[in-house]
Amino acid sequence: MKEIQQLIEISQQYGRDRRFVIAGGGNTSYKNSEKIWVKASGSSLATITEEGFAVLDRSLLHPMAEKIYSTHAAEREEQVKNDLAAATLTKDKRPSVETSMHNVIDYPFVVHLHPTAVNGLMCAQDAEASLKKLFGEKTLFVEYTDPGYVLFKKVYDRIKEHRMAYNEEPKVIWLQNHGIFVAAGTIGEIQTIYSDILDTLERSVSDRLLVGERELSHNVGELVPALRMMLSGDGLKTVRVRNNALIGYYCGSAENQQDIVRPFTPDAIVYCKSNYLFLNEDTSGSVLSEAQKEIPAFVDKYGYQPKVLLVRGVGLIAVGEHARECDIILDVFEDAMKVAWLSRSFGGPHPMTQEQIGFIDNWEVENYRRRVAAGASRGRADNRIIVVTGAAQGFGEGIGRCLLQEGANIVVADLNEEAGRATAADFNRIAKNNQAIFVKTNVAEMASLENLVHETVAAFGGIDCFISNAGVLRAGGLEEMTPGDFDFVTRINYNAYFYGTKVVSRVMKLQTKYASGDYFADIIQVNSKSGLQGSKANFAYAGGKFGGIGLTQSFALELAPFRIKVNAICPGNFYEGPLWSNPENGLFVQYLKAGKVPGAKTVEEVKAFYLSKVPMGKGCTPADVTKGVLYLMEQCGETGQALPITGGQVMLN
């Protein structure tokens, strides 16, 4: 059907444009004389297809405009919800609560959005007067009304009044502290109307938005992991930090914060709740002291943990059940800052009242939207923040992929930028509410590792598990091995484990200091069976791995008082990975050239020789290693261990 394809086209166009849609808000519809197609709850305009629309019978919707419902708010909204459900032909889809408004607007296409520029006007003290001045006396303005049936009735009555007064159907309806409806016979006309509105509003703003990104302060690592733990009493949270010129304006001044102390729109309440925590002390120590007092006081007062924090010198912090929710919170609250700033051109901010906020907080429809946005726990590593070095490919990539599927946020730390970015992008294509990021990292350089920690904390809020996986191998006996190759192997396989542990343990100590008593952090070295048993013509690799187990045991003793477990995993051979199977310099090729397998003439003969040494007759896979990682993370009675996963090839004495 041509019209439905046009509806999808215009929905996706505006859904992907951040000037018009934040956090998947807004809804669209098309109707003919018999049916209406309207965005279903939980669908995103940016990616919507025909399956994302609920279809309703208009003959069952029409009576709702004149029907008398209960005067009790909760009972009335339940009755309305049931009538909408009865009219819905696609029973597996819940139609937008604003379906009735779409139905009474007498144009085929309706696009309802919450553009930032529009709400800069609609959330201002002089909204109506400024609107009439800019767009004319015929403009249809509806003062704030609680969403649902009451708002629908008010809009319906205003449309009838407009028809009587001007003998025309309104194409634009402006809703105070909510957004805008634009309707027309074609999507082209809707696009023109929206374009003209934004052009007019842009010309009318006296103070342009502050723009420009700011680098995150160095003290992010000193504050954010501790704050995350203070906020994770009922389960680990993901925490994300953002800073820019606009955030800095509100972050740095208690006076400026008064403009954003209450929400402007129902959407802001859904995603960010209605109260926020501002920490305005100047130093890291004083901020943490302030937070230790203010977070419990906030929970006692409001009955929930804050989702939004503004921290002087740090920026805007989102506290979410998962990474995706953090992104939504940051986008929605930054949009509120933009609205507050723009409203200054129209008389100053006009936030929602406490009574209006209370209705949204308790409205079943918005609680349903909250549940959809929050998602559900889905894995053994849910919401854990796990750094995997050398994760662009091979064992590291496989471990990261498996842990991602267990719900973890994964940091792909690798020197190979092209492969690392591709791996992180691939991870995010299969992730649900968790996420992956890539941080270019040279594990042999302290400065690079410190940047890795900084980027990880900014993105997710801390580090729950550091997997030191990056490793290299240069095979060769005493005659063949050069000092340069020996130093290279040792620097990556041994020294880098020390460097990484030194850097990440600082963050972990901060986390365990402020966490509840059952929280443990983990450092896990991906060692090797060659760390348990010598390896002929491979002493550089085996020596570094033997040393790694010594480091593991020593680090474990030092860090145990801080509830940081340090363990190693000693995998067998991952025959399918590039370390072994690369046709140019994989281990099979290197071992063939080094003569490690007497009499072997081909790579296949080398491979068969090694496989014959495994009692279980199989190589070790990333999935096997991941099960070991999960075990080490979940248990809290072992540290300093070297866990062999070798198919029985190497057994502990």
Secondary structure, 3 states (H helix, E strand, C coil): CHHHHHHHHHHHHHHCCCCCCCCCCCEEEEECCCEEEEEECCCCHHHCCHHHEEEEEHHHHHHHHCCCCCCCHHHHHHHHHHHHHHHECCCCCCECCCHHHHHHCCCCEEEEECCHHHHHHHCECCHHHHHHHHHCCCCEEECCCCCCHHHHHHHHHHHHHHHHHHCCCCCEEEECCCEEEEEECCHHHHHHHHHHHHHHHHHHCCCCCCCCECCCCCCHHHHHHHHHHHCCCCCCCEEEEECEHHHHHHHCCHHHHHHHCCCCCHHHHHHHCCCCEEECCCCHHHHHHHHHHHHHHHHHHHCCCCCEEEECCCEEEEEECCHHHHHHHHHHHHHHHHHHHHHHHHCCECCCCHHHHHHHHHCHHHHHHHHHHHCCCCCCCCCCEEEEECCCCHHHHHHHHHHHHCCCEEEEEECCHHHHHHHHHHHHHHCCCCCEEEEECCCCCHHHHHHHHHHHHHHHCCCCEEEECCCCCCCECCCCCCHHHHHHHHHHHHHHHHHHHHHHHHHHHHHHHHCCCCCCEEEEEECCHHHCCCCCCEHHHHHHHHHHHHHHHHHHHHHHHHCEEEEEEEECCCCCCHHHHCCCCCHHHHHHHHCCCCCCCCHHHHHHHHHCCCCCCCCCCHHHHHHHHHHHHHCCCCCCCEEEECCCCCCCC
